[in-house]
């Protein structure tokens, strides 16, 4: 991490609501995306299909990745 910059990951308290609305707000704020867990599944360590990451296609980090490919 570079000096004087914010952390790359921001933790949010649990938000129980419409995922599409939360994602729209994250995009509006310029975030890279959101990570969500299926409500009925327990927390477990390691890879799991209970979690999904949805990327903001206009975020600078996503655009840089697309430029490299």
N, C-alpha and C positions, 0 to 999 in steps of 0.2 A: 504494500500500500504506500502511496506517495505521501510525503509530508504535507500537511495542510489540506488534505482531502477527507471527505467523509467516507465512512465504511461502505463497501460495495454492496452489502446486504443489509436491508433494513427489516427489523422484526416488527410485526404489527400484532396487537392483541387479537384474539379470536373475533372474527366477524361472522355472524350467523345471518346470512341473507342471500340475495340474488347475486350469483357469481358474475353474471354478465354486467351488472351495475358496478360491482367492485372493480372488475377489469376495466370498464370504461373510465372510471375515476383514476385508476392507476396509469392508464395511457395518457389521460389529460394532464397528469402530474409529471409525465415524462419517464415513468419507471420502465424498466426492461420488461416487466411482466408480473404475473402473480403465480404463486404455488398454492394449490388447494388440495385438501384431503377429503375423501368420501366421508360424509357425515357418519354413516353407520359402521365404519371400519375402525379398529383400534390403532393406536400409535404403536409402531414396531420399528426397530432399527433395520437398516439395510434396504436394498431395493424392494419396491412394492408397487403394485398396480393401484393402490389406494390413493396415491399422490399423482397430481398432474400439474405440469408447468405450462402456462399459456403465455407466449411471448408477444410483446408489443412490436408489430412490424415496423413502426416508425422510430423506435428507440435507437440512439446512437450505437449502443453495443451490438444490437442485432444487425444494423446496417453495416458496421465494420466487419462482422463475421461474413455477411453475404459478399462483401467486396473481395475478401480473401479467397472465396471458393470459385 
